[in-house]
Amino acid sequence: MWRALVFLALLAVAAYGAVWIADHPGTVTVVWNGYEIGMSLAIALTGVLVAAIVLGLIWAVVTGVIGLPASISRSTRERRRNKGLASLSRGMIAVGSGDPLAARRHAGDAERLLGSQPLTLLLKAQAAQISGDRDAAEQAFKRMADDPETRVLGLRGLFVEARRREDEGAARAYASEAARLAPSVTWANEAVLEAQCADGEWSAATETVERRAALGLMDKHAARRQRAVLLTAAAQRHEAGEPDTATEQALKAVKLAPDLVPAAVIAGRLLARRNDLRKAAKIIEAAWKATPHPELAKVYLNLRTGDSARDRLARAENLAKLSSWEPESRLVIAQAATEAKDFGRAREALAPLTDDRPTARVCRMMARIEAAEHGAESGRSREWLARAARAPRDPAWVADGIISERWAPVSPVSGRLDAFVWKTPPEILAGPEDDDAPAPASAEPAAPVAIPTTPVPAPVTTDSPAPSTPGFLQTGAGTPSVPPTPAPVNGPTGPSSATQAAAADRPRRIA
């Protein structure tokens, strides 16, 4: 529209000029070298216009001839660039589709046509990766790491390759350098945090979490939780040798995450040693309301040294009220009532849990009650022990397919922070043994049999989980354990107590 209006305006101006010249005729005289040439104004203007057009054509031909080599070179470069971009695009598609031959061919064409640009180096490295040529991939990533523009990307590739060849020292160095150059890079911060947790550097790991939270790389709630987990891990380390430091760290962890069971357990235990029973009870009760856990109950019932069994039973009753009579509360009451020799109260507490598929721990508790009242060789005790072998599992600490009786700050498989969750393991997994196994046969009730626990090993910081053997669950050390052989049945009432105790001493993994 605007172009048409401009054209009409110029046409009107030209028509006006032609009319004006026609209305004002005149003569133009040119005198040169003794010659005099006279012509009308219109003819003179027409001659000037034709001369300008001819001169313009001559100038265009001359400049075109002079600039022809540069034009040809520029056109060649443009064609090479277009071909290189096409090869780069096809190479990326080949990498995405998993075609190593096409990916390497297009990567070579892109490098030949475009040179060592960041995208061509990346395509070459990825093509080498899917082809299984680790050396070529590492060389490409090293070239990228030498370029300031692609240094972080090259470090990322070198980090992945170091992980694949299980060179943890090199992987940590690459991640640390990337985190120094680009503090907001997520993968580098996570790798640094994982390495610090693997080495038990809890203070440095806490600083890393705080830096990530300050940069906005993680949610504030998640940052508070991770800081609490790290403080709890540090308190675990210092509890035996430096109780004051451990108490301070545990209290900070409880303040950040009141529902973190291990932090509340450590804080309650250490405060009880200081005889600060009120504060210890308050911490345990707050954590118990969120997650009823046997360790919390154990600390709560034994806050005051020298309490009678009736006093501990009263404390158990208080926990039950706080948690609205959760199953764990009933188990705690049953245990305390058994120690107080109030067997009727113990059975009454467990009655709702024995109606429909009681768990293994409930069955063992019932066996313990029968053994304490009637002797370990009683028929009811052996019957409950037999049911415990086939009963559903109880909650345990579970992380990445590993079940453990003890909490750990990181997963022993993936090295992930705050991986352990208190929940019921899947039915294919056997729950950990607890300390409520029935006492051996004797005239008097004996102390509960201690069940050996599987220690949690140092975290593994590889990208992929440790290999597992089908049909087994990896133990803390990463080796499969054979499921126990069922004990023979002695008579119609079930296995003998000696056989059952031997079976209970073996940790179970696969049903």
Buried (B, 14 or more C-beta within 10 A) or exposed (E): EEEEEEEEEEEEEEEEEEEEBEEEEEEBEEEEEEEEEEBEBBEBBEEEEEEEEEEEEEEEEEEEEEEEEEEEEEEEEEEBEEBBBBBBBBBBEBBEEEBBEBBBBBBBBBBEBBEEBBBBBBBBBBBBBBBEBEEBBBBBBBBBBEBEEBBBBBBBBBBBBBBBEEEBEBBBBBBBBBBEEBBEBEBBBBBBBBBBBBBBBBEBBBBBBEBBBEEEBBEEEEBBBBBBBBBBBBBBBBBEEBBEBBBBBBBBBBBBBBBBBBBBBBBBBBBBEEEBEEBBBBBBBBBBBBBBBBBBBBBBBBBBEEBEBBBBBBBBBBBBEBBEBBBBBBBBBBBBBBBBEBBEBBBBBBEEBBEEEBBBBBBBBBBBBBBBBEBBEBEBBBBBBBBBBEBBBBBBBBBBBBBBBBBBBBBBBBBBBBBBEBEBBEEEBBBBBBBBBBBBBEEEBBEBBEBEBBEBBBBBBBEEBBEEEEEBBBBBEBEBBEBBEEBEEBEEBBBBBBBBBEBBBBBBBBE
